Amino acid sequence: MAWSALGPGYGGELVVGLSELPASLEPGVPGGLGDALVAGLVHETLLDTGPDGVPAPRLARSFSSGASGREWTLRLAEGTTFHDGKALTAADVVRSVRRFLRSPSPAAQRLAETLEGATAFRSRTSDECPGLIAAGQDRVTLRLAGAVPLPLAPLAAPAAAITSAAGAGAGPFVPTSVLPGKSRGLVAFTGHVEGRPYLDVIRLIHVSDGSLDAALRAGRVGLVPKAGKGVQGGVLAGTLLLVLDPMVPPFDRAESRSAVAAAIDGADLVRHLMPGADPAPSLVSPLLLPPLGLAIPSPRARLRGTARLAVSRDVPPIVSQRIVAYLIECGLEVRVEAVAPDAARQAGPALRLLLVAPEVAEPGLALREVSTLAAPVAGAQEPLRAVEAELGLDRRRAHLHRAEAALRSSHTLIPIATLPISWQSRPGLHGVSVTACGRVVLENAWLEP
Amino acid sequence: MARAVIRLGGLRGRLLVAFVLVAVPPLVVLAVAASALVRRTSEAAARQRLEAALGAARAEVGRRQAEARDKVQRIVDQDLPELAAGPEEDDRGIAENLADRRDLDALEILDGQGRVVSSRHWPAGFALPDRDETFPGADDMRLEKVAEGYGASTRLTITASQAAQWRGAPVTVRGGTFVDGEFLARLGELAGVEIALRDEIRGQWIAPLGSAVGDWREPAFGRATAYETALAPAAGPSGEVSLRGAGYRWSASALRPSLALVVAVPTTSFESLTARVRHLGLALSLAVLVLALAAALVLSSRIARPVARLANGARRVAAGDLATEVLVPNHDEIGDLAQAFGAMTTELRTSRERLLQAERVAAWREMARRLAHELKNPIFPIQLSIETLRRVCDQEEDGTLPGNDGRFRSLFLESSETILAELHSLRKIIDEFSQFARMPQPHVGPTDVNAVVERTLDLYRARAERIVLEVHLAPGMTPIAADGDLLGRALGNLVGNALDAMPEGGTLRIRTAAAGGSVTIDVEDTGPGLSEEQKTRLFTPYYTTKRGGTGLGLAIVQGIVSDHGGRVEVRSEPGVGTVFTLVLPANLPLSGSAAD
């Protein structure tokens, strides 16, 4: 207690326990908590976003618009370097954003649709991207096809991280060692844009499912992800979703999907098994899109058959078992298979249970990202397009609610609960925070000596 | 080296075979019998082990059943009344606490509507109706959902249920033990066998992790068998099956209808025991066989060696070595035989010496007789001629020679001519005898037989004016190892004899041929032929059928051909003719002499 009162101090090693260690450090769409953590440690983006989707500076220290909102100029932070010692330049930004535009990220799709000539570039019909211009050594200009709301928000996506020509990142920690599937070591980066982080070393180690709490209690690790209400962080960033494939019987019938939705009692689940979670039936976090509380009619019905359920490993096992219990009560025989978080995002099994944290904390992008998890829903496309073009905040929110309701009414995406993504730490660890996207931030974390 | 070879057909070989035949069959019979005995014994032991394991497993299941009933009863009687009412969240943990206290795998408390109030094995099922079912035909066994990973698995559970009143409301307490792979593995370890359950309804195995029995795709016992064995569990089916490339002996019994209890042991244990016995028997047999062979070799050697010495001695005696002595130290029948053999060779040696002496005397006598006979013939005309000349000479001196008008001269010339002719005959006789006595050793070299025939015929063509000469020479004959000159002389004698046999003319056929490692030369005439008596004496020296012949010609022919390792054959038919055939070896070594 006395040490914490003295404030942060430099030094120390933090061991983080993860059930899934990221295999790659390449910027991309985070598949789970581990991916998101490493992305935030190793890489840095031009901008960050707050819960309202408004950009906040990171590598780009300022941004300004002109031409009635159709041209945006970003000025880069002076003296910023990558982990390989190279100075950050506008050319690095252009190269990194071009890579991002061609990535599978839904945020990249959104940026490509707004940036001049970027759609052809993304689809690889052209190698030119006229809307992306390096205007000098430290300035980058984005020329848009038209004025859109929050055009810079996609640049906050982890997949839009800026890297050097050699692929080095600019995040607060430098990756040093790796034992594939077992551990990964990172050391503090003194040249970080926000200054040197407090911790000297962060070591990520693999801890099997169900052993995370025990490892924390035993002192083997200092920080572990925790479902529900944790000690550190804990914003309502994740949405527990059951995704149904409408091409696989019996879910090819709307009545069957509706029966599944009716069988799953989100309120009951949250009350008994997910303390701190919100049973509000919304596809995105209420922090991003406050729910209207519209109930989607879901008549109960008895089903028959066997279904394969892929469960993302970052879903708590007891929660998954309760979902299985609901499905059995519904009449289905369920074969469960635990998969990696990024694998759970891929279509295949008839049922998928996954915890979705948005790539970018912006409601439009978050809803778009969720919609890509399931088969396209006809009634949701028009309001989703309207969201992209609407500058008025209220009307934009109305379109978002329409799209969200359309997606839910198809029952291919069944929101079960919105839950806080939080981390539990050992005593003496301070300054850990979690963003609205569920990313744990350790650049300000420090350890009592 | 030749001595080391043991011929199977020989006495020693037969003795060895007899020894082996006497020693091996009992050993083989003993080894087979021992192996069969061990196999039967180990199989019986395996059967007993399997039956004991079946009984133990059934008993353990029964014990677990009784235990579950007892524990559930204790929970109802003792534990539930102690539990105070609390929040619903606390109720969810009750089953886990009670199960831990009573050491139960599965425990659930159901409300009056059959909803799960608390479950140890499927905590995710709280507040939902219990949908688990009893195993068909077995009220004390249920298929319970059990939390596993991110979902649930179904496990066979021995359960006991008890109705109770709790907090003023009716509840059902149900608890029990999993009959899963872990349970069966523990049972199997205790019994030293693999134990598994066959769920005939779902066609699934409940088996320990890694159990080979769980890989049995098509068990030999079916549902009907299981039902039948339920009536008489002790008489369950059994057999052998190959799983994962290894043999297993199994036995089954119906634990419940449609639920077969299967126990199995790998046959490798008693197979290896049988194999060890077999190998031991084989090694023992081999050792005894080697010992028997060694003994047979020693004994047969003691028996056969003197016999072999006697045989060798007999062979040497037969080859003419009458000085052979066979030393056999035995003092038995074979020793007596050896002594008799020695006496016989001594007698033979003495007899041969006597015979040789007699033959030499006879030969000298014959030689003297022939020489006297041959010399007497020319001497008589010489004597007459000289006496005639002396008488005429005396008459001329006395003047009593009538008509002394050169008659003396005429008589002198006539007489001296006669004397010279007879002296010539005498020289010829002496030359022939000398030639016969000094027959040279052949100087062997590559000899073309056809060329020898042609050279010889050239010498006799002048004498064959009235003879039809037919020569058939085999083409491409390989030269043989022979002395061409001696061969020509032998052939010349035969040709000369043939011509002499046909004074009035006839046909002389000469044929050469090569076959079967021999070269033959036929000399055929169409003369008067030979009688049987003549044929038998044909090659006797000094025997002749010709006037003025010495009787040495054919003897010389036979001597030459014998020196070349060949032989002379004769075929003759009176009135038709005679064929002499020289048979010479075609593969005689080229160096040295044939007599070597």
Interface residues (C-beta under 8 A of the other chain):
Chain A: D209 D268 H272 L309 V311 R313 V315 P317 I318 S320 Q321 R322 V324 A325 Y326 I328 E329 V334 R335 V336 A338
Chain B: E88 E89 R92 W122 P123 A124 G125 F126 A127 L128 P129 R131 K145 A147 G149 Y150 G151 A152
